[in-house]
């Protein structure tokens, strides 16, 4: 196969073009994200029990839930937490199980429980998913929280108006809440209690089903919209409506105002109120594009901010992704240049060029196969490219150097390429396989950790296999059809002669300095071993 590829340069060039062209095309369409997309094997069960102590929550909520889910297949472990008025159970699933099926089994088991107290709120069973945050924008300033919250909602609508942005959520912002305060004397005056007033408010602030109407076009469902959200709406609720007495509304006996919840954490920045907006990536959206759109939208929205209110970007995962991508690109270019310069100095320029192209083909060609393996361009896969950067050139250098030595012995370039490649094929294959075997265990790490780190070994293995293929089949073909030295003329001949003089000078230095030192070390192996051991101890002690 090596001889056939060396003889048929068209096939080698065609394969190289396919890898380069396919990799470049894949780079434009492959999914780009900050971190690899993975599913959480976690189900959360939450049950509200208003007014109950943690002990009551444990007895009435958590123990029935634990008993119901204990025998379900696919559950690895679960943890329960009882708080005042609330209980939660976190269920970790066995990796590799059908998480949707296990989730449905858990949900059905919870719905079959009949021993819950009557005062509980409906159980909520949620299959956890990892949201992919791109950027966080913070509004802050010396204004009241109400104004800041309204500005944040306006900014959210502005961001969502962009076609590239799908999901924006307010974070650490106090939730709207209507506060109702009734003086005790008003309750006594009308013979009311707080529980009675609470029931009246609840009944009069709900949407009510009003039946249906049959028409020729079909059935029309009727519903009375009675839900109330703001203070002026609650003020109109009738509290006392006697025949002989006046009509009394909630606004007549209570102080009602719109505000925010008093409990929980309210965000601040530099001792001023702040509201955070988190922008997420959905589907195939690019984090870099989303970040750029957010910055453009903020430039226009900045003019609408009142005096004293400003904004900042608190967290930008897209920028971290851009930096990692730039780091990989810069290091790859630097590595290619260094390999070319060193090989050009010690061997020859044409051979150095084709060895350098082997690195380029391996990296760019690797992008062609990443979508097939389910790997995207993310922080972990980019780290994989950095890891393999120093390994991928080894096989091409070994093959190229051995072919160069054979070319010094025979004028037949094709014969030298075939013989030089064949001689080192076995050690090159086993050296690459050894590196691959070292990364294979990372693929089988279970759980969320394994899903997170899986792109790293896949990238390394794909690039190493492509490098092995390129060095054994494509590189010998190119070296077999390089020009002979006696056909160089003009500047090319001058450069080649200068390079050869440098290479010969280096060989003489090796023969005069390194050769005698190596022979001395081999003759006095115990002295050499003692010196090496002493240096190791000295370094370890330091």
Secondary structure, 3 states (H helix, E strand, C coil): CHHHHHHCHHHHHHHHHHHHHHHHHHHHHCCECCCCCCCCCEEEEEEECCCCCHHHHHHHHHHHHHHHHCCCCCEEEEEEEEECCEEEEEEEECCCCCHHHHHHHHHHHHHCCCCCCCCCCCCEEEECCCCEEEEEEEEEECCCHHHHHHHHHHHHHHHHCCCCCCEEEEECCCCEEEEEEECHHHHHHHCCCHHHHHHHHHHCCCCEEEEEEEECCEEEEEEECCCCCCHHHHHCCEEEECCCCCEEEHHHHEEEEEEECCCCCCCEECCEEEEEEEEEECCCCCHHHHHHHHHHHHHHHHHHCCCCEEEEEEEEHHHHHHHHHHHHHHHHHHHHHHHHHHHHHHCCHHHHHHHHHHHHHHHHHHHHHHHHHCCCECHHHHHHHHHHHCCCCHHHHHHHHHHHHHHCCCCCHHHHHHHHHHHHHHHHHHHHHHHHHHHHHHHCCCHHHHHHHHHHHHHHHHHHHHHHHHHHHHHHHHHHCCCCHHHCCHHHHHHHHHHHHHHHHHHHHHHHHHHHHHHHHHHCHHHHHHHHHHHHHHHHHC
